[in-house]
Amino acid sequence: MENEALLEKFEQLIKEQGYQELRVYLDDQLITDIAELIHELPEQAGIIINNLSIGRAAAAFRILEFHVQEDVIRELPAAKVAELLNELPADDRTSFLGELHSDVVKELIKLLNPEERKITLSLLGYNETSVGRIMTPDYIAVREEWSVKQVLDFIREYGKDSETIDVIYVVDEKGKLIDDFRIREFLLVATDTMVHTLMDDRFVALHVNDEQEEAIQIFRMENRVALPVVDDEGILLGIVTIDDMLWIANEEHTEDIQKIGGTEALDEPYLDIPLLKLVKKRIGWLVILFIGEMLTATAMAFFEGEIAKAVVLALFVPLIISSGGNSGSQASTLIIQAMALGEITLTDWWRVMRREIISGLLLGGVLGIIGFIRIVFWNSLFHSYGEHSILVGLTVGISLVGVVLWGTLSGSMLPLILKRLGADPATSSAPFVATLVDVTGLLIYFSVAFALMKGTLL
């Protein structure tokens, strides 16, 4: 680790059992350094957290990986666990509990005080992927009939319990959200200014049942540090902050990358996940892809007669199927990423198809020309492909145009189709598209060969 002094000092104090000095020393360190220390000494995570003041323990605990958090909870005394869980922000506590087995959750919830228990049970009641699951009820809400002075006094009294005071929310007597303000808007006007005179009734809010992925796009477009969360009646239920969105975005990005690579999403860091569980995550797609690739042999068996008559055709099978697979993988990766960033929606399908048709023709044309020139040139030097090398070159060149075009169309349309069916577009992984294009690419290749070479080689 970078902070070698912290590591050495910690090990020294543990060896000397200087726990009083250890508590003072750890409380004087940056939270990020504490997290790094835990990462370096995971077996000491419980001791480190147990020797931090409760506020700093909660701050360090909330940024640890889930499997480390789980180990810490197992190692801490029950009293410290209760203190830690009650100290955690509601959204972080809910996120942690949501990953645990239900029996464990029941026991830990008993450790919460009545108010925190009520909040936690409420948040756990929302769908796991919804905004409601990650919102916090700790925010500042004021009334439109207040003066700026009253608002500032209210913030001074209750602001320390809020997740953020960068944004202040205005609610009516029923708790309905009617406006929001950046705090600087209150700081830059006279204290006797009334809140309602500053209101413009323009605000952006998330619905409690919105998907977290959708919320990421709204944060990106609105450039906010926090957004309010409302129910069907517009009642303000809580807020979601940018740190939660960054965490969710990172998890979604990691999950999508793993799915694009042809595996199930891993729930733990690669080096921490048990080997058998890692194999289980990977074997499913490998079996599916393997069975899919068997269709390649079936396709080649169908054209066995043509291959027997013109063995030279078999030489270019790897070239054809790899070119189609590569173009399909490129297209699917680009489209999945564009969809994740909100650059493409289902309504853009025709624009995507039109671009990919043109792209496929251009890409296939370039590869086809290169393939044709290579075959003709190589044959002129070594006579490798016989007297019909021009026909062979044309067959390969035209097939490459067709296969690459089909690959780009398959790779670009499949994520959109899956999205339309309600599935995760990331499951249209590069290996899956490549397998699909391998089989159909052979059909295109031998069909072109049969059309061009009938009466000569075939």
GISULNOR-V752418 format. One record per residue. RES is the residue in one small letter. SS is DSSP state (h for helix, s for strand, l for the rest). D_FIRST is the distance of its C-alpha to the first C-alpha in whole Angstrom. Layout:
res & ss & d_first
RES & SS & D_FIRST
RES & SS & D_FIRST
This chain:
res & ss & d_first
m & l & 0
e & l & 4
n & l & 6
e & h & 6
a & h & 10
l & h & 9
l & h & 8
e & h & 11
k & h & 13
f & h & 13
e & h & 14
q & h & 16
l & h & 18
i & h & 18
k & h & 20
e & h & 22
q & l & 23
g & l & 23
y & h & 22
q & h & 24
e & h & 22
l & h & 19
r & h & 21
v & h & 21
y & h & 18
l & h & 16
d & h & 19
d & l & 18
q & l & 15
l & l & 14
i & h & 15
t & h & 12
d & h & 9
i & h & 11
a & h & 11
e & h & 7
l & h & 8
i & h & 10
h & h & 9
e & h & 7
l & l & 10
p & h & 13
e & h & 16
q & h & 15
a & h & 15
g & h & 19
i & h & 19
i & h & 16
i & h & 18
n & h & 21
n & l & 20
l & l & 20
s & l & 23
i & h & 25
g & h & 24
r & h & 21
a & h & 20
a & h & 22
a & h & 20
a & h & 17
f & h & 19
r & l & 20
i & l & 17
l & l & 16
e & l & 17
f & h & 21
h & h & 20
v & h & 18
q & h & 20
e & h & 23
d & h & 21
v & h & 21
i & h & 24
r & h & 25
e & h & 24
l & l & 25
p & l & 28
a & h & 31
a & h & 31
k & h & 28
v & h & 28
a & h & 31
e & h & 30
l & h & 26
l & h & 28
n & h & 31
e & h & 28
l & l & 27
p & l & 29
a & h & 31
d & h & 30
d & h & 26
r & h & 28
t & h & 31
s & h & 28
f & h & 26
l & h & 30
g & l & 31
e & l & 29
l & l & 30
h & l & 33
s & h & 36
d & h & 37
v & h & 33
v & h & 34
k & h & 37
e & h & 36
l & h & 33
i & h & 35
k & l & 38
l & l & 35
l & l & 35
n & l & 38
p & h & 41
e & h & 40
e & h & 36
r & h & 38
k & h & 40
i & h & 38
t & h & 36
l & h & 39
s & h & 40
l & h & 37
l & h & 37
g & l & 40
y & l & 39
n & l & 38
e & l & 35
t & l & 35
s & s & 37
v & h & 36
g & h & 37
r & h & 34
i & l & 32
m & l & 34
t & s & 34
p & l & 37
d & l & 35
y & l & 37
i & l & 39
a & s & 43
v & s & 46
r & s & 50
e & l & 52
e & l & 54
w & l & 52
s & s & 51
v & h & 48
k & h & 48
q & h & 48
v & h & 45
l & h & 43
d & h & 45
f & h & 44
i & h & 40
r & h & 40
e & h & 41
y & h & 39
g & h & 36
k & h & 33
d & h & 34
s & l & 34
e & l & 31
t & l & 32
i & l & 35
d & l & 34
v & s & 37
i & s & 40
y & s & 42
v & s & 46
v & s & 48
d & l & 52
e & l & 53
k & l & 52
g & l & 49
k & s & 49
l & s & 47
i & s & 49
d & s & 47
d & s & 43
f & s & 42
r & s & 39
i & l & 39
r & h & 40
e & h & 43
f & h & 44
l & h & 43
l & l & 45
v & l & 48
a & l & 51
t & l & 50
d & l & 53
t & l & 53
m & s & 53
v & h & 51
h & h & 53
t & h & 54
l & h & 51
m & l & 50
d & l & 51
d & l & 50
r & l & 48
f & l & 45
v & l & 43
a & s & 42
l & s & 40
h & s & 42
v & l & 41
n & l & 41
d & l & 40
e & s & 37
q & h & 34
e & h & 34
e & h & 37
a & h & 35
i & h & 32
q & h & 35
i & h & 37
f & h & 34
r & h & 33
m & h & 37
e & h & 37
n & l & 34
r & l & 34
v & l & 31
a & s & 33
l & s & 36
p & s & 39
v & s & 40
v & s & 43
d & l & 46
d & l & 49
e & l & 51
g & l & 48
i & s & 47
l & s & 44
l & s & 42
g & s & 38
i & s & 36
v & s & 33
t & s & 30
i & h & 28
d & h & 25
d & h & 26
m & h & 28
l & h & 25
w & h & 23
i & h & 26
a & h & 27
n & h & 23
e & h & 24
e & h & 28
h & h & 26
t & h & 24
e & h & 27
d & h & 30
i & h & 28
q & h & 28
k & h & 31
i & h & 32
g & l & 31
g & l & 33
t & l & 31
e & l & 31
a & l & 29
l & l & 26
d & l & 25
e & l & 21
p & l & 18
y & l & 20
l & l & 18
d & l & 19
i & l & 22
p & l & 25
l & h & 26
l & h & 30
k & h & 29
l & h & 27
v & h & 31
k & h & 33
k & h & 31
r & h & 32
i & h & 35
g & h & 37
w & h & 37
l & h & 37
v & h & 41
i & h & 42
l & h & 41
f & h & 43
i & h & 46
g & h & 46
e & h & 46
m & h & 49
l & h & 51
t & h & 50
a & h & 52
t & h & 55
a & h & 55
m & h & 55
a & h & 58
f & h & 60
f & l & 60
e & h & 61
g & h & 64
e & h & 63
i & h & 60
a & h & 63
k & h & 65
a & l & 63
v & h & 60
v & h & 59
l & h & 57
a & h & 55
l & h & 53
f & h & 52
v & h & 51
p & h & 47
l & h & 47
i & h & 49
i & h & 47
s & h & 43
s & h & 45
g & h & 45
g & h & 42
n & h & 40
s & h & 42
g & h & 42
s & h & 38
q & h & 38
a & h & 40
s & h & 39
t & h & 35
l & h & 36
i & h & 39
i & h & 36
q & h & 34
a & h & 37
m & h & 38
a & h & 34
l & l & 34
g & l & 38
e & l & 39
i & l & 42
t & l & 44
l & h & 46
t & h & 49
d & h & 48
w & h & 48
w & h & 51
r & h & 50
v & h & 47
m & h & 49
r & h & 51
r & h & 48
e & h & 47
i & h & 51
i & h & 51
s & h & 48
g & h & 49
l & h & 52
l & h & 50
l & h & 47
g & h & 50
g & h & 52
v & h & 50
l & h & 49
g & h & 52
i & h & 54
i & h & 51
g & h & 52
f & h & 56
i & h & 55
r & h & 53
i & h & 56
v & h & 59
f & h & 58
w & h & 56
n & h & 60
s & h & 62
l & h & 60
f & h & 60
h & l & 62
s & l & 59
y & l & 60
g & l & 64
e & l & 67
h & l & 66
s & h & 62
i & h & 63
l & h & 63
v & h & 60
g & h & 58
l & h & 60
t & h & 59
v & h & 55
g & h & 55
i & h & 57
s & h & 55
l & h & 51
v & h & 53
g & h & 53
v & h & 50
v & h & 48
l & h & 50
w & h & 50
g & h & 46
t & h & 45
l & h & 48
s & h & 46
g & h & 43
s & h & 43
m & h & 46
l & h & 44
p & h & 41
l & h & 44
i & h & 46
l & h & 44
k & h & 43
r & h & 47
l & l & 47
g & l & 44
a & l & 42
d & l & 38
p & h & 38
a & h & 35
t & h & 37
s & l & 39
s & l & 36
a & h & 36
p & h & 37
f & h & 40
v & h & 42
a & h & 41
t & h & 43
l & h & 46
v & h & 46
d & h & 47
v & h & 50
t & h & 51
g & h & 51
l & h & 53
l & h & 56
i & h & 56
y & h & 56
f & h & 58
s & h & 60
v & h & 60
a & h & 61
f & h & 64
a & h & 65
l & h & 65
m & h & 66
k & l & 69
g & l & 72
t & l & 70
l & l & 67
l & l & 68
